[in-house]
Amino acid sequence: MASEYYSLTVETPIFKVWENLKNPANWLLFLPGFEQLTQLSPDSYQVDLSLLLGPVERDTLLTFHFTTDSQQNLISFTFSSTNGKVTGYGKLSVTALSNEKTLLETFLDIKLKGKTNLLLAPALSSIKKKWAYELLTQMKEFLEQKNE
């Protein structure tokens, strides 16, 4: 399956966007169904969330591992559930459009393993879209409020 791509423009200078983005604790809470965040190390977090897969909703604990490339203003991450049935990867990047405008972009993929994948595979596209959209939309609101 292909990654979901989503982008939007934020009315905030790139240095302020990057300052907030490079700390995952500032934006992981924007994932749909977010319940709790636990930092495991400087580059690893656990996110407890309610994952909605089509008609099925279940509490899921995802562990995220991050790699930051400050020269390219890019954060890459992988994630997996404790039972290994949900895995994925993603990227968040920022690009200056002007002194006061920044482009936020996300690439996201989610995979399911086992019988769950066969039953819920059709719902994955909408889940990826929802995660990408909600993550950036709420991040935009957060960043623009901090910039006021």
PLY file of the C-alpha trace (Angstrom):
ply
format ascii 1.0
element vertex 148
property float x
property float y
property float z
element edge 147
property int vertex1
property int vertex2
end_header
0.00 0.00 0.00
1.11 3.54 -0.72
1.92 6.18 1.83
-0.58 8.92 2.47
0.73 12.40 1.71
-0.73 15.58 3.16
0.55 19.15 3.35
-0.57 22.57 4.49
0.84 26.03 5.04
1.33 27.52 8.51
1.49 31.26 9.17
4.57 30.79 11.34
8.31 31.24 10.61
10.18 28.02 9.90
12.50 28.31 12.91
9.50 28.34 15.29
7.84 25.44 13.46
11.02 23.37 13.55
11.65 24.21 17.21
8.27 22.68 18.12
8.25 19.87 15.57
11.59 18.34 16.55
10.13 17.49 19.98
7.62 14.68 19.29
5.90 15.31 22.64
4.57 18.55 21.08
2.67 16.77 18.29
2.12 13.07 19.08
-0.86 14.12 21.16
-2.55 15.21 17.90
-2.87 11.61 16.69
-6.55 10.59 16.42
-7.68 8.65 19.48
-4.74 9.91 21.61
-5.01 9.03 25.29
-1.53 9.10 26.87
2.12 9.74 26.01
5.17 8.22 27.74
8.74 9.14 26.83
10.99 6.06 26.83
14.22 7.75 25.69
15.17 10.97 23.87
14.11 9.40 20.56
11.41 6.91 21.62
7.86 7.38 22.90
4.89 5.17 23.68
1.48 6.43 22.65
-1.62 4.91 24.16
-4.52 5.52 21.80
-7.90 4.24 20.75
-7.37 2.95 17.21
-10.45 2.93 15.00
-10.13 0.40 12.16
-13.35 0.45 10.18
-16.07 -0.75 12.57
-13.52 -2.02 15.13
-12.14 0.22 17.86
-9.47 -1.01 20.25
-7.00 0.41 22.70
-3.53 0.18 21.23
-0.08 0.93 22.61
2.28 2.12 19.87
6.03 2.62 20.30
7.50 5.36 18.10
11.21 5.66 17.24
12.45 8.95 15.75
15.37 10.07 13.60
15.87 13.81 13.13
17.75 15.44 10.25
18.12 19.10 11.25
19.87 20.06 8.01
16.83 19.03 5.94
14.21 19.91 8.60
12.98 16.31 8.46
11.81 13.86 11.11
11.45 10.21 10.19
9.75 7.70 12.44
8.67 4.10 12.70
6.05 2.70 15.01
4.70 -0.67 16.08
2.16 -2.03 18.52
3.21 -4.19 21.45
1.81 -7.30 19.74
3.37 -6.41 16.36
0.04 -6.40 14.50
0.18 -2.68 13.71
3.36 -1.24 12.21
4.19 1.76 10.12
6.49 4.58 9.23
6.26 8.25 8.45
8.04 11.51 7.80
7.35 15.09 8.79
9.14 17.88 7.00
9.06 21.67 6.96
10.03 24.09 4.20
10.16 27.89 4.38
7.82 29.51 1.85
8.57 33.05 3.09
9.73 34.73 6.30
6.32 34.13 7.92
4.98 31.05 6.08
6.09 27.44 6.39
4.99 24.35 4.49
4.33 21.29 6.68
4.31 17.92 4.92
3.65 14.41 6.14
4.08 11.00 4.57
2.47 8.16 6.48
2.01 4.43 6.07
0.27 1.97 8.39
0.36 -1.79 7.99
-1.60 -4.56 9.67
-0.40 -8.14 10.07
-2.27 -11.42 10.29
-5.98 -12.02 9.84
-6.72 -8.47 10.94
-5.09 -7.23 7.75
-7.41 -9.25 5.53
-10.53 -8.00 7.30
-9.59 -4.38 7.76
-7.28 -3.63 4.80
-9.97 -1.57 3.02
-10.11 0.78 6.03
-6.36 1.52 6.01
-6.53 4.20 3.34
-9.07 6.22 5.32
-7.08 5.74 8.54
-3.90 7.05 6.93
-5.79 10.05 5.51
-7.38 10.79 8.88
-4.05 10.55 10.73
-2.23 12.74 8.19
-5.02 15.34 8.05
-5.71 15.56 11.79
-2.05 15.55 12.75
-1.17 18.51 10.51
-4.41 20.43 11.01
-4.08 20.37 14.80
-0.35 21.06 14.57
-1.13 24.13 12.43
-3.60 25.44 15.04
-1.07 24.81 17.83
1.79 26.56 15.97
-0.27 29.56 14.89
-1.59 30.08 18.44
1.96 29.99 19.81
3.03 32.50 17.13
0.39 35.11 18.07
0 1
1 2
2 3
3 4
4 5
5 6
6 7
7 8
8 9
9 10
10 11
11 12
12 13
13 14
14 15
15 16
16 17
17 18
18 19
19 20
20 21
21 22
22 23
23 24
24 25
25 26
26 27
27 28
28 29
29 30
30 31
31 32
32 33
33 34
34 35
35 36
36 37
37 38
38 39
39 40
40 41
41 42
42 43
43 44
44 45
45 46
46 47
47 48
48 49
49 50
50 51
51 52
52 53
53 54
54 55
55 56
56 57
57 58
58 59
59 60
60 61
61 62
62 63
63 64
64 65
65 66
66 67
67 68
68 69
69 70
70 71
71 72
72 73
73 74
74 75
75 76
76 77
77 78
78 79
79 80
80 81
81 82
82 83
83 84
84 85
85 86
86 87
87 88
88 89
89 90
90 91
91 92
92 93
93 94
94 95
95 96
96 97
97 98
98 99
99 100
100 101
101 102
102 103
103 104
104 105
105 106
106 107
107 108
108 109
109 110
110 111
111 112
112 113
113 114
114 115
115 116
116 117
117 118
118 119
119 120
120 121
121 122
122 123
123 124
124 125
125 126
126 127
127 128
128 129
129 130
130 131
131 132
132 133
133 134
134 135
135 136
136 137
137 138
138 139
139 140
140 141
141 142
142 143
143 144
144 145
145 146
146 147
